[in-house]
Amino acid sequence: MGFFKEFKDFAMRGNVIDMAVGVVIGGAFGKIVSSLVSDIIMPPIGLLIGGVNFTDLAVTLRPASIVDGVQQAAVTLNYGNFLQVTFDFLIVALAIFLFVKGINKLSNLRKQEEEAKPAAPPAPSKEEVLLTEIRDLLKEKK
């Protein structure tokens, strides 16, 4: 039973759960950004450069051929797919940067609001307390 207890303690740690939530949300966020790139951003860019679909861009190093009755596939350098993945990465990185920048800005605003609150006045020094007592004693004598 010790193994299961150790596993439960490990799995229920705050860091592990936070990381799991981050991975799941990150995966979903990645799908959203990938769709944004491939379905919304890239079609207008492709239209601007002449209706080219980036994933179809390739350089044929050796055309398809038939050797001894066996079909040999073409050897291609698919630089268009590389461009598409690079654009995906840059847009995902930009989206994450903007998200983190927004979170940091909110955090800084919250810190500034806390700092702007007036601090409690400092406690009087020993000299001030002593002088206050002397003043009060003098008032009582009058």
C-alpha positions as CSV (number, residue, x, y, z in Angstrom):
1,M,0.0,0.0,0.0
2,G,3.0,2.3,0.4
3,F,3.5,2.7,-3.4
4,F,0.0,3.9,-3.9
5,K,0.2,6.3,-1.0
6,E,3.5,7.7,-2.4
7,F,1.9,8.1,-5.9
8,K,-1.2,9.8,-4.4
9,D,1.0,12.2,-2.5
10,F,3.1,12.9,-5.6
11,A,0.0,13.4,-7.9
12,M,-1.8,15.6,-5.5
13,R,1.0,18.1,-5.1
14,G,0.1,21.6,-6.2
15,N,3.0,21.8,-8.7
16,V,2.1,18.6,-10.5
17,I,-1.6,19.6,-10.8
18,D,-0.7,23.1,-11.9
19,M,1.6,21.7,-14.5
20,A,-1.0,19.3,-15.8
21,V,-3.6,22.1,-16.1
22,G,-1.0,24.2,-17.9
23,V,-0.2,21.4,-20.4
24,V,-3.9,20.8,-21.1
25,I,-4.7,24.5,-21.6
26,G,-1.5,24.9,-23.6
27,G,-2.5,22.1,-26.0
28,A,-6.0,23.6,-26.5
29,F,-4.4,27.1,-27.0
30,G,-2.0,25.6,-29.5
31,K,-4.9,24.2,-31.5
32,I,-6.7,27.6,-31.5
33,V,-3.6,29.4,-32.7
34,S,-2.8,26.8,-35.3
35,S,-6.4,27.2,-36.7
36,L,-6.0,31.0,-36.6
37,V,-2.8,30.7,-38.6
38,S,-3.9,28.1,-41.2
39,D,-7.5,29.2,-41.6
40,I,-7.5,33.0,-41.1
41,I,-4.0,34.4,-41.5
42,M,-2.3,32.3,-44.2
43,P,-5.1,32.4,-46.9
44,P,-4.9,36.2,-47.3
45,I,-1.1,36.0,-47.3
46,G,-1.2,33.2,-50.0
47,L,-3.7,35.4,-52.0
48,L,-1.3,38.4,-51.8
49,I,1.6,36.3,-53.2
50,G,-0.5,34.9,-56.0
51,G,-2.8,32.3,-54.5
52,V,0.1,30.0,-53.4
53,N,-0.6,27.5,-50.7
54,F,2.6,27.4,-48.7
55,T,2.4,23.7,-47.8
56,D,2.4,22.9,-51.6
57,L,5.7,24.7,-52.2
58,A,8.5,22.2,-53.0
59,V,11.6,21.7,-55.1
60,T,11.7,18.4,-56.9
61,L,15.1,16.8,-56.6
62,R,14.2,13.7,-58.5
63,P,11.0,13.2,-60.3
64,A,8.8,10.1,-59.8
65,S,9.9,7.3,-62.1
66,I,9.3,3.6,-62.7
67,V,12.4,1.4,-62.2
68,D,12.1,-2.4,-63.0
69,G,8.3,-2.0,-62.9
70,V,8.3,-0.5,-59.5
71,Q,6.9,3.0,-59.0
72,Q,9.5,5.2,-57.3
73,A,8.2,8.3,-55.5
74,A,9.6,11.7,-56.3
75,V,12.2,13.1,-54.0
76,T,11.2,16.6,-53.0
77,L,12.5,19.4,-50.7
78,N,9.3,20.6,-49.0
79,Y,10.3,24.1,-48.1
80,G,6.7,25.4,-48.1
81,N,5.8,23.1,-45.2
82,F,8.8,24.5,-43.4
83,L,7.6,28.0,-44.0
84,Q,4.1,27.2,-42.8
85,V,5.5,25.7,-39.5
86,T,7.8,28.7,-39.1
87,F,4.8,31.1,-39.5
88,D,2.8,28.9,-37.0
89,F,5.7,29.1,-34.5
90,L,6.1,32.9,-34.8
91,I,2.4,33.6,-34.4
92,V,2.2,31.2,-31.4
93,A,5.2,32.9,-29.9
94,L,3.7,36.3,-30.5
95,A,0.4,35.3,-29.0
96,I,2.0,33.8,-25.9
97,F,4.2,36.9,-25.6
98,L,1.2,39.2,-25.7
99,F,-0.7,37.0,-23.2
100,V,2.2,37.0,-20.7
101,K,2.8,40.7,-21.3
102,G,-0.9,41.3,-20.4
103,I,-0.7,39.2,-17.3
104,N,2.5,41.0,-16.2
105,K,0.8,44.4,-16.8
106,L,-2.2,43.4,-14.7
107,S,0.1,42.1,-12.0
108,N,2.1,45.4,-12.0
109,L,-1.1,47.4,-11.8
110,R,-2.2,45.4,-8.8
111,K,1.2,46.0,-7.1
112,Q,1.0,49.7,-7.8
113,E,-2.4,49.9,-6.3
114,E,-1.2,48.1,-3.2
115,E,1.8,50.5,-3.0
116,A,-0.4,53.5,-3.5
117,K,-2.5,52.7,-0.4
118,P,-1.5,55.0,2.4
119,A,0.7,53.3,4.9
120,A,-0.1,53.4,8.6
121,P,1.7,56.2,10.3
122,P,4.8,55.0,12.1
123,A,4.7,54.4,15.8
124,P,6.0,57.4,17.8
125,S,9.6,57.2,18.9
126,K,10.6,56.8,22.6
127,E,11.5,60.5,22.7
128,E,8.1,61.5,21.4
129,V,6.3,59.3,23.9
130,L,8.4,60.7,26.7
131,L,7.8,64.3,25.6
132,T,4.0,63.6,25.3
133,E,4.0,62.2,28.9
134,I,5.9,65.3,30.1
135,R,3.4,67.6,28.3
136,D,0.5,65.7,29.8
137,L,2.0,66.0,33.3
138,L,2.6,69.7,32.9
139,K,-1.1,70.2,31.8
140,E,-2.2,68.3,34.9
141,K,-0.2,70.6,37.2
142,K,-1.8,73.8,35.7
